[in-house]
Amino acid sequence: MYHKEKSIQVKNSASALYNNLGVLRIAPRHLTYFTVVHANVVNMVSASWDGLNYSHRQLQSKEPNVATSTSLIMQAAFCPLPSRDLLVVTSQKGIQMYESDGSIMVYWHALDTPETPTAQAVFSRGISAVRESYICVGVSSGAILVFDVPSKGSNITLSEVLKEHKESITDMAPECSGSQECIADLVSADDGGNLCVWKSGEDFQLLNNIPGFDISCPSVKLWKGTVVAGYGTGQIRLYEAVTGILHAEINAHARWIYSLDIAPFSGLLLSAAEDSLVRVWHLTMTPETNSVEVVHLHNECVTDTQICGAKFCDGDGYAFAVTGYDLSEIIRYTQS
């Protein structure tokens, strides 16, 4: 179903972080932007669709009053909003927001770091664009910072702090189907596997809290009112977002899941784990019976690689890309 394409080289190898791959498709210019985190650097690659032209850029982690920051970057993710696309970088010191090509930093938010070191590490992780103008970022305390983003300029404001989670945020995702009928439009996950389902607005509203099993949930997605969550056990669970009803539980991988992605137009689900496997599944919703069907479609083994990022390159799931710990390349697959 899929075959391997020519890999894209990156300047540094990928760090072993959850969801360590960002992909943004720039259709008018026939380009795709990729990001991979290495220690305190974000490696950016702009690749033309014909595979002939590549340009590279590196973004350093930043902190006020310091020339070169050594603070480790935890995640880099693209946040597509209707009026603009931003690249958000989270680290041990704070949150940086850039124009999508990485050319200009438009906003910096410092984390509250204690004067004296504590047992609890401080960092930000989990990034999601929500609806028209919000970007949400998770923090190690379990808080979620909600930023209100104007259609242009750098007048970004922290509008709300959501304090429902008690453990470090691992990942967040918006409703990706584009449907206006879905009540829930954000899901957040934490290190204890707990999931919170939110409705955005002037004040974000908690719709549901799905308890975890003290097993981390490194990656989560929300599609057509269904939460798709990947766990450290290698399992994928599908819940109805608003009620928390468990639709399906799949023993998908033999090891820790690092990344999930959904192609919203086709319902394809991508899962990638430490067991060197990338799997493609197909989700079908049947509203009449309120059921979800999951079919396994494809397997790809990336030999001797601890996979840490996997993302579809388009909304149909025609192509996907994969990163692995200590690999200085992005491996690409396209449908045959």
Secondary structure by P-SEA (a helix, b strand, c coil): cccccbbbbcccccccccccbbbbbbccccbbbbbbbcccbbbbbbbcccccbbbbbbbcccccccccccccccbbbbbbcccbbbbbbbcccbbbbcccccccccccccccccccccccccccccccccccbbbbbbccccbbbbbbbccccccccccccccccccccccccccccccccccccbbbbccccbbbbbbbccbbbbcbbbbcccccccbbbbcccbbbbbccccbbbbccccccccccccccccccccccccccccbbbbbbccccbbbbbbbbbbccccbbbbbbccccccccccccbbbbccccccbbbbbcccccbbbbbbcc
